[in-house]
């Protein structure tokens, strides 16, 4: 476990004889709850005998009033890190979550344990909303769960200010980071909410946060630099593998095979709606119990599909990355990626939904080099240009036809631009104070006169992010091609740690089989895919090339992996299938033009 600890800043301290509440009154306050009290509540309230790895340290910091970013793997029990302190701290706990379905589930489970919990989201009926508001006003509510969009409602924030908010917990905190793979512009409201609520202790929780994402989360939520706790990303029950496939037909065949041979429930992720629909139809034709989930489905259809999967009525879910955040299903036994994800961080987040019960689970990536073009297509539409920023600004100045004011949804419909691009444009314009939100939650223009060069300057701020996105995609491609231990590559990218081989991934199994064969002097025959692979070996100092990485020189090789030194001084390990002698490079790899790959990606999207 990696931890940065230290004394919290004064505004978050809960020590001392008295504290000033957000309403300005001075209230007597007892000493912070002890870990002894926490362990007693763990048994009596939650029915648990012990805390998991990482939980104790995070809970101890929260009880001491130290704002914290906790990076904990899926299944590590992040929710307990705020639920347990919530029953011990004076005042109430505000929990911000991006998922209404998860919020509803948590609220019901908390009430079953006798904890007064209420929720605020767009799906509440008028009566339910009134009851929740009354519980907050009376001080009865111990835990208040809300979507980030609620924090844009000034009336909601004013209602919370009348109560003492001791703890602000932010679930899926990576959504606040514009460097993150699941950026949600509504999370930017949290920055102002921390100040408006009197600087309560903040606990941000996420399964993944690289260095840039962690730094942005901590900056926006006022978490000190010594407030990062990393519980470690390694999960020994997740077994990773990559299968190189020649085309989409082969991919479909492998999905059908994996669904038929893997026990339990599973998720198949596809990067595009079209591919998801194609896989869904193939599984349904094979009489597999299967559901479909993507962003273009109606909300009711998505909810029905998710409920069927969560209840066990549906065994396999085929989905885009719109599905899965916050999914609390313990018995997912396999996750298959039909397409290459955009980054190792996104891949870890999605595969991490498997094996939450601690039992073994298989995580399989089906890899074709052309999949890279699909992700490049999406990256090209992720960030707004100056033209996009100007179009959003101009549209917000125009009167809304129904007179109700512009919302993000009506704006996207009017502009007919990619959803991600409009969301990023709105976030950037709000950050620059060009636009804002009314008390009713609609969008408004604060600065009607903005020069063109200012839009250009704003758009240029994304150049570094485009470069980082491209680098993240290249690391994902390397993962797919490497002969190294899959976990070693993942952990090096996620938290920069060096680790021993996991022993369970496909690379480790190949290495172990080779080492065992060599130890007993048994020659393992290999069926050559080309005359070059007859021996399965490259010569040291042989000139080779690896697609996307260029030319290099072999420094070590065996039947399972080839280590190549490149001109920039880097060394990388690859499966032999992805390495070619320089002389045969052109014949072995067809040269797809950039126009062709872009066309393929556009058709897929």
C-alpha positions in Angstrom: 0.0 0.0 0.0 1.3 3.4 -0.9 0.3 6.2 1.5 0.9 9.9 2.0 -0.1 10.9 5.5 0.3 13.9 7.7 -1.5 16.4 9.8 -4.7 17.7 8.2 -5.2 21.4 7.6 -7.0 23.3 10.3 -10.3 23.9 8.5 -10.9 20.1 8.3 -9.9 19.3 11.9 -12.6 18.0 14.1 -10.5 18.2 17.3 -10.9 20.9 19.9 -13.7 21.9 22.3 -15.9 23.7 19.8 -16.5 24.0 16.1 -18.2 26.6 14.0 -21.1 25.2 12.0 -21.9 26.3 8.4 -24.8 28.4 9.8 -22.4 30.4 12.0 -23.4 29.0 15.4 -20.9 27.6 17.8 -21.6 24.1 18.8 -19.9 21.9 21.5 -18.2 19.0 19.9 -16.7 15.9 21.4 -13.3 14.5 20.5 -13.1 12.6 17.2 -14.4 9.0 17.3 -11.8 6.4 17.9 -11.0 3.4 15.8 -12.2 1.3 18.8 -15.6 2.9 18.4 -15.4 2.3 14.7 -14.7 -1.4 15.1 -17.6 -1.7 17.5 -19.9 0.0 15.0 -18.5 -2.3 12.3 -19.8 -5.3 14.2 -23.1 -3.9 15.6 -24.3 -1.9 12.6 -22.7 -3.6 9.6 -22.4 -7.1 10.9 -18.7 -7.4 9.9 -15.9 -8.7 12.0 -12.9 -6.9 10.4 -11.9 -4.3 7.9 -10.3 -5.1 4.6 -6.8 -3.9 3.5 -6.8 -0.2 3.0 -10.1 0.5 4.7 -8.7 1.0 8.3 -6.3 3.7 7.2 -8.8 5.6 5.2 -11.5 5.4 7.9 -9.0 6.5 10.6 -8.1 9.6 8.5 -11.7 10.5 7.9 -12.5 10.2 11.6 -9.6 12.5 12.4 -11.0 15.1 9.9 -8.2 14.6 7.3 -9.4 15.1 3.7 -8.4 12.1 1.7 -8.2 10.7 -1.9 -8.5 6.9 -1.6 -7.5 4.9 -4.7 -8.9 1.4 -4.0 -9.5 -1.5 -6.4 -13.0 -2.5 -7.3 -14.4 -4.9 -4.6 -12.2 -3.4 -1.9 -15.2 -2.0 0.0 -14.9 1.8 -0.8 -18.5 2.5 0.4 -17.8 1.4 3.9 -15.1 4.0 4.1 -17.7 6.7 4.3 -20.7 4.8 5.7 -18.9 3.7 8.9 -17.7 7.2 9.7 -21.1 8.6 8.9 -22.7 6.7 11.8 -20.1 8.0 14.2 -19.5 11.7 13.2 -21.5 14.6 14.4 -23.7 16.1 11.7 -24.6 14.5 8.4 -22.6 13.0 5.5 -23.3 14.1 1.9 -22.4 11.3 -0.6 -22.1 12.4 -4.3 -22.6 9.6 -6.8 -23.0 9.7 -10.6 -25.3 6.7 -10.8 -28.9 6.8 -9.7 -29.3 3.0 -9.8 -26.4 2.6 -7.4 -27.7 5.4 -5.2 -31.1 3.8 -4.9 -29.5 0.4 -4.0 -27.2 2.0 -1.3 -30.1 4.0 0.2 -32.3 0.9 0.6 -29.4 -1.1 2.2 -28.6 1.7 4.6 -32.2 1.9 5.7 -32.3 -1.8 6.2 -29.4 -1.4 8.7 -31.3 1.3 10.6 -29.3 4.2 9.2 -31.4 7.3 8.2 -30.6 7.8 4.6 -32.3 9.9 1.9 -31.6 10.4 -1.8 -31.9 13.3 -4.3 -32.0 12.5 -8.0 -34.1 13.2 -11.1 -36.1 10.0 -10.8 -37.8 10.8 -7.5 -41.5 11.4 -7.4 -42.8 14.7 -5.9 -43.8 13.0 -2.7 -40.5 11.2 -2.3 -38.6 14.5 -2.9 -40.7 16.3 -0.3 -40.1 13.5 2.3 -36.3 13.7 1.6 -36.3 17.5 2.0 -38.2 17.2 5.3 -35.7 14.6 6.6 -32.8 17.0 5.8 -34.6 20.1 7.3 -35.4 18.2 10.5 -31.9 16.9 10.9 -33.1 13.3 10.8 -31.1 12.3 7.7 -27.7 10.9 8.7 -26.6 10.2 5.1 -27.7 12.3 2.1 -27.0 10.8 -1.3 -27.2 13.1 -4.4 -26.1 13.3 -8.0 -23.5 15.9 -8.9 -26.2 17.8 -10.9 -28.0 18.5 -7.6 -25.1 20.7 -6.4 -25.9 23.1 -9.3 -29.2 23.8 -7.5 -28.7 26.7 -5.2 -31.8 25.8 -3.1 -30.4 22.4 -2.5 -27.1 23.8 -1.3 -28.8 26.3 0.9 -30.8 23.5 2.5 -27.6 21.6 3.3 -26.0 24.7 4.7 -28.7 24.7 7.4 -27.3 21.4 8.6 -23.8 20.6 9.7 -22.2 18.6 6.9 -19.3 16.8 8.6 -18.2 14.7 5.6 -18.5 15.1 1.8 -17.9 11.7 0.1 -17.3 11.7 -3.6 -17.8 8.3 -5.3 -16.2 7.6 -8.7 -14.1 10.7 -8.1 -12.1 10.3 -11.3 -15.2 11.7 -13.1 -14.1 15.2 -11.9 -10.8 15.0 -13.8 -10.8 16.3 -17.3 -7.8 14.1 -17.8 -9.9 11.1 -16.8 -11.6 8.5 -19.1 -15.1 9.0 -17.5 -15.1 12.9 -17.2 -18.5 14.2 -16.1 -18.8 18.0 -16.4 -21.4 18.1 -13.6 -18.7 17.0 -11.1 -17.1 20.5 -11.5 -19.9 21.8 -9.3 -18.2 20.0 -6.4 -15.4 22.5 -6.2 -17.7 25.3 -5.3 -19.8 23.1 -3.0 -16.9 22.3 -0.8 -16.5 26.0 0.0 -20.3 26.6 0.2 -20.7 23.9 2.8 -18.0 25.3 5.1 -15.1 23.1 4.0 -16.2 19.7 5.5 -13.8 16.8 5.5 -13.7 15.4 2.0 -13.3 11.8 1.0 -12.8 11.1 -2.7 -12.9 7.5 -3.8 -12.0 5.8 -7.1 -10.6 2.5 -8.4 -8.2 4.2 -10.8 -6.3 7.5 -10.7 -3.0 8.0 -12.5 -0.7 10.8 -11.4 -2.4 13.5 -13.5 -5.9 12.5 -12.5 -5.1 12.2 -8.8 -3.5 15.7 -8.9 -6.6 17.2 -10.5 -9.0 15.5 -8.1 -7.0 16.7 -5.1 -6.7 20.2 -6.4 -10.4 20.6 -7.2 -11.6 19.1 -3.9 -9.0 20.9 -1.7 -7.3 17.7 -0.6 -3.8 18.3 0.7 -0.8 16.7 -1.1 -0.3 14.4 1.8 -3.9 13.1 1.6 -3.4 10.4 -1.0 -3.9 6.7 0.1 -3.4 4.0 -2.5 -4.5 0.6 -1.4 -2.9 -1.1 -4.4 -4.5 -2.1 -7.7 -3.4 -5.8 -7.8 -6.2 -8.4 -7.5 -4.9 -11.9 -7.7 -8.2 -13.4 -8.7 -8.3 -11.6 -12.0 -6.7 -13.6 -14.7 -5.8 -11.6 -17.8 -5.3 -12.8 -21.4 -5.0 -11.4 -24.9 -6.0 -13.2 -28.0 -4.9 -12.0 -31.4 -7.7 -12.4 -34.0 -7.6 -12.0 -37.8 -11.0 -10.3 -38.3 -14.5 -9.6 -36.9 -15.8 -13.1 -37.8 -13.1 -14.6 -35.7 -13.9 -12.3 -32.9 -17.6 -13.3 -32.9 -16.6 -17.0 -32.9 -14.3 -16.4 -29.8 -17.1 -14.5 -28.0 -19.5 -17.3 -28.6 -16.9 -19.8 -27.4 -16.0 -17.9 -24.3 -19.7 -17.4 -23.4 -20.3 -21.1 -23.8 -17.2 -22.3 -21.8 -17.0 -19.7 -19.0 -19.2 -20.4 -16.0 -21.4 -17.7 -14.4 -22.3 -14.3 -15.7 -20.2 -12.0 -17.9 -19.9 -8.7 -19.7 -18.8 -8.3 -23.4 -17.6 -4.7 -24.1 -17.6 -3.2 -27.6 -16.3 0.2 -28.5 -19.2 1.0 -30.9 -23.0 0.6 -30.8 -22.9 -1.2 -34.2 -20.5 -3.9 -32.9 -22.4 -4.3 -29.6 -25.6 -4.9 -31.6 -23.8 -7.4 -33.8 -22.4 -9.4 -30.9 -25.8 -9.3 -29.1 -27.6 -10.8 -32.1 -24.9 -13.5 -32.5 -25.2 -14.5 -28.8 -29.0 -14.4 -28.9 -29.0 -16.6 -32.1 -26.8 -19.1 -30.1 -29.5 -19.2 -27.4 -27.4 -17.4 -24.8 -29.3 -15.5 -22.2 -28.1 -12.0 -23.2 -28.9 -8.3 -22.8 -27.9 -5.2 -24.6 -26.9 -1.8 -23.2 -25.7 1.3 -24.9 -26.2 5.1 -24.8 -28.6 5.2 -27.8 -31.2 3.0 -26.1 -34.1 4.7 -24.3 -33.6 5.1 -20.5 -36.3 2.6 -19.8 -34.7 0.0 -22.0 -31.3 0.5 -20.4 -32.8 0.2 -16.9 -34.7 -3.0 -17.9 -31.5 -4.5 -19.3 -29.5 -3.6 -16.2 -32.1 -4.9 -13.8 -32.2 -8.2 -15.7 -28.4 -8.6 -15.5 -28.2 -7.6 -11.8 -31.0 -10.0 -10.8 -29.4 -12.9 -12.7 -32.2 -13.3 -15.2 -29.8 -12.3 -17.9 -26.4 -14.1 -17.9 -24.4 -12.1 -20.4 -24.5 -8.3 -20.9 -23.2 -6.9 -24.2 -22.5 -3.2 -23.8 -20.5 -0.1 -24.7 -18.6 1.7 -22.0 -21.9 3.4 -21.1 -22.5 0.4 -18.8 -20.8 -0.7 -15.7 -19.7 2.2 -13.4 -20.8 1.4 -9.9 -22.2 -2.1 -10.9 -22.3 -4.0 -7.6 -22.6 -7.6 -8.8 -20.4 -10.0 -7.0 -20.5 -13.0 -9.2 -19.3 -11.7 -12.7 -17.0 -14.5 -13.8 -15.7 -13.1 -17.1 -15.2 -9.8 -19.0 -14.5 -9.9 -22.7 -13.3 -6.8 -24.7 -14.3 -7.1 -28.3 -12.4 -3.9 -29.1 -9.2 -2.4 -27.8 -10.1 0.2 -25.0 -8.6 3.7 -25.1 -6.3 3.3 -22.1 -5.0 0.8 -19.5 -6.8 2.9 -16.9 -10.2 2.4 -18.7 -9.4 -1.3 -19.3 -8.6 -1.9 -15.6 -11.8 0.0 -14.5 -14.0 -2.2 -16.8 -12.3 -5.6 -16.1 -12.4 -4.7 -12.4 -16.1 -5.3 -12.4 -15.4 -9.1 -12.5 -14.7 -11.2 -9.5 -15.9 -8.8 -6.8 -16.6 -11.9 -4.6 -12.9 -12.7 -4.6 -13.3 -15.9 -6.7 -11.3 -16.3 -10.0 -12.5 -14.4 -13.0 -11.2 -14.3 -16.6 -10.5 -11.0 -18.4 -9.9 -11.5 -22.1 -9.0 -8.9 -24.8 -9.6 -9.8 -28.4 -7.0 -7.8 -30.3 -6.8 -6.8 -34.0 -4.4 -3.9 -34.9 -7.2 -2.2 -36.8 -9.0 -1.6 -33.5 -6.6 1.2 -32.8 -8.1 3.2 -35.6 -11.6 3.0 -33.9 -10.2 4.6 -30.7 -8.3 7.2 -32.7 -11.6 8.2 -34.3 -13.2 8.7 -30.9 -10.2 10.6 -29.7 -10.5 12.9 -32.6 -14.0 13.9 -31.6 -13.4 14.1 -27.9 -12.1 17.7 -27.5 -13.7 20.9 -28.8 -12.1 23.2 -31.3 -12.5 27.0 -31.3 -15.3 26.6 -33.8 -17.1 24.3 -31.4 -16.7 26.6 -28.5 -18.0 29.5 -30.5 -21.0 27.5 -31.7 -22.0 26.6 -28.2 -21.6 30.2 -27.0 -23.7 31.5 -30.0 -26.4 28.9 -29.4 -26.8 29.8 -25.8 -27.3 33.4 -26.7 -30.2 32.4 -29.0 -33.6 32.2 -27.4 -34.8 28.7 -26.5 -37.9 27.8 -28.6 -40.0 26.6 -25.7 -38.9 29.4 -23.5 -37.7 27.1 -20.7 -34.0 27.9 -21.0 -31.2 25.8 -22.4 -30.1 22.6 -20.8 -27.2 20.4 -21.9 -29.6 17.9 -23.6 -31.5 20.6 -25.6 -28.2 22.2 -26.6 -26.8 18.9 -27.9 -30.0 18.3 -29.9 -29.8 21.8 -31.4 -26.1 21.7 -32.3 -26.0 18.1 -33.7 -22.4 17.7 -32.5 -20.8 14.8 -30.8 -22.0 14.5 -27.2 -18.5 14.3 -25.7 -17.4 17.4 -27.6 -20.3 19.5 -26.4 -19.9 18.3 -22.8 -16.2 19.2 -22.9 -17.0 22.6 -24.4 -19.6 23.3 -21.7 -17.1 22.4 -19.0 -14.4 24.6 -20.5 -16.7 27.6 -20.9 -18.0 27.2 -17.3 -14.4 26.9 -16.1 -13.5 30.2 -17.9 -16.7 31.9 -16.4 -18.1 32.4 -19.9 -21.3 30.6 -19.0 -23.0 29.6 -15.8 -26.2 28.1 -14.5 -29.4 29.7 -13.2 -31.1 28.8 -10.0 -33.4 26.6 -12.0 -30.4 24.7 -13.4 -30.6 26.0 -16.9 -27.5 27.3 -18.7 -26.9 31.0 -19.1 -24.3 33.3 -20.7 -22.2 35.4 -18.3 -20.0 37.0 -20.9 -21.9 37.6 -24.2 -18.9 39.3 -25.9 -16.0 37.0 -26.3 -13.3 37.6 -28.9 -12.4 34.9 -31.4 -8.8 34.7 -30.2 -10.0 33.9 -26.7 -11.9 30.9 -28.1 -8.7 29.9 -29.9 -6.7 30.2 -26.6 -9.2 28.0 -24.7 -9.2 25.3 -27.4 -5.4 25.2 -27.4 -5.4 24.1 -23.7 -6.5 20.7 -24.9 -3.4 20.1 -27.0 -1.4 18.5 -24.2 -4.4 16.3 -23.4 -4.7 15.1 -26.9 -1.0 14.1 -26.7 -1.6 12.3 -23.4 -4.6 10.5 -24.8 -2.5 9.3 -27.8 0.3 8.1 -25.5 -2.3 6.2 -23.3 -3.6 4.5 -26.4 -0.1 3.5 -27.4 0.4 2.0 -24.0 -2.8 0.0 -24.5 -1.5 -1.3 -27.8 1.7 -2.3 -26.2 -0.2 -4.2 -23.5 -2.0 -6.2 -26.3 1.3 -7.0 -28.0 3.7 -7.6 -25.1 5.1 -10.9 -23.9 5.5 -9.5 -20.4 3.3 -10.4 -17.4 -0.1 -8.6 -18.0 -0.3 -7.4 -14.3 3.3 -6.0 -14.5 2.3 -3.8 -17.4 -1.0 -2.8 -15.7 0.5 -1.9 -12.4 3.4 0.0 -13.9 0.9 2.2 -15.7 -1.7 2.6 -12.9 0.6 3.5 -10.0 4.1 3.2 -11.3 4.9 0.1 -9.2 7.2 -2.7 -10.1 5.9 -6.2 -9.2 6.7 -9.8 -9.5 5.0 -11.9 -12.2 1.4 -12.7 -11.3 1.8 -16.3 -12.5 -1.8 -16.5 -13.8 -2.0 -14.4 -16.9 -1.5 -15.9 -20.4 2.0 -14.5 -20.6 3.0 -16.0 -17.3 1.5 -19.3 -18.2 3.5 -19.4 -21.4 6.7 -18.4 -19.6 6.2 -21.1 -16.9 5.5 -23.8 -19.5 8.7 -22.8 -21.4 10.8 -22.7 -18.2 9.4 -26.1 -17.1 10.2 -27.6 -20.5 13.7 -26.2 -20.5 14.3 -27.5 -17.0 13.4 -31.0 -18.0 15.2 -30.6 -21.4 12.0 -31.3 -23.2 11.7 -29.5 -26.5 8.2 -28.0 -27.0 7.4 -28.2 -30.7 5.8 -25.1 -32.2 3.6 -25.0 -35.3 5.2 -22.2 -37.4 2.9 -19.5 -38.8 5.6 -18.6 -41.4 9.0 -20.2 -42.3 10.6 -17.6 -40.0 8.9 -19.0 -36.9 10.2 -22.5 -37.5 12.7 -22.2 -34.7 10.6 -19.7 -32.7 13.7 -17.6 -32.1 15.3 -14.3 -33.2 19.0 -13.7 -33.1 20.5 -11.2 -30.7 21.5 -8.0 -32.5 19.1 -8.9 -35.3 17.5 -5.9 -36.9 13.7 -6.0 -36.5 10.7 -3.8 -36.6 7.5 -3.6 -34.5 4.5 -1.9 -36.0 3.8 1.5 -34.3 7.2 1.4 -32.5 9.5 1.3 -35.5 12.9 -0.4 -36.0 15.1 -1.7 -33.3 17.7 -4.4 -32.4 16.9 -7.7 -30.6 18.7 -7.8 -27.2 17.1 -11.0 -25.9 14.8 -13.6 -27.4 13.3 -17.0 -26.7 10.2 -18.9 -28.0 7.9 -16.8 -25.9 9.1 -13.2 -26.0 11.4 -10.8 -27.8 13.1 -7.8 -26.1 13.8 -5.0 -28.6 16.0 -1.9 -28.0 14.8 1.1 -29.9 16.7 4.2 -31.1 15.3 6.4 -28.3 17.0 4.2 -25.7 13.8 2.3 -24.6 13.5 -1.4 -24.4 10.2 -3.3 -24.8 9.2 -6.9 -24.6 6.8 -8.3 -27.3 5.2 -11.6 -28.2 7.1 -13.0 -31.2 4.0 -12.7 -33.4 4.3 -8.9 -33.4 8.0 -8.7 -34.3 9.2 -9.0 -37.9 12.7 -9.0 -39.4 13.1 -5.7 -41.3 13.3 -7.4 -44.7 9.9 -9.0 -44.3 8.1 -6.1 -42.8 6.3 -4.9 -45.9 5.2 -8.3 -47.0 3.9 -9.3 -43.6 1.9 -6.2 -42.7 -0.6 -4.8 -45.3 -0.3 -1.0 -45.5 -3.7 0.4 -44.6 -3.9 4.0 -45.6 -5.0 6.6 -43.0 -8.1 7.3 -45.1 -9.0 3.6 -45.0 -8.7 3.2 -41.3 -10.6 6.4 -40.6 -13.3 5.2 -42.9 -13.5 1.9 -41.0 -13.7 3.7 -37.7 -16.4 6.0 -38.9 -18.5 3.1 -40.2 -18.1 1.3 -36.8 -19.1 4.4 -34.8 
